[in-house]
């Protein structure tokens, strides 16, 4: 359980713009993880350095506290009803 598990391996030739990588594990609807490792195995364009400028990870939408209709009665808990 403590080892890294390879979920996706993608080979990209001459990438431009955003590249989407679907992380479908085949077991669940989503991949549950505490760490995501991205490895660049080789450079392109005659060995120039490869740069990751931004990585976006999207997760399934979860209900917000306001959608859960939590009716707190104590002032101590009522202060956590919404985010400011």
Residue, then its C-alpha position, 0 to 999 in steps of 0.5 A: x500500500x505504500x508504493x507508488x502505482x502507475x495510473x497513466x503513461x502518455x507519450x506526447x510528440x511535439x506538445x503545444x498548449x494544454x495536454x489532458x491526461x485522464x487518470x482512470x484507474x479502472x477500479x473506481x470512478x476516481x483515483x484516491x491519492x495523497x500524492x501525485x507524481x509526474x515524471x518526464x522520462x525524456x526531453x523533446x526538440x534535441x534534448x532541450x529542457x522540458x518545463x511544466x508551467x502548470x498542472x491542474x487536478x480536477x476532483x469530483x464535485x462535493x456538496x458545499x456546507x450550504x447545500x447540506x442544510x446544516x442547522x447549527x444551534x450553538x454559537x460555537x458551531x454556527x460560526x463555521x456554517x460558511x466560508x468568509 
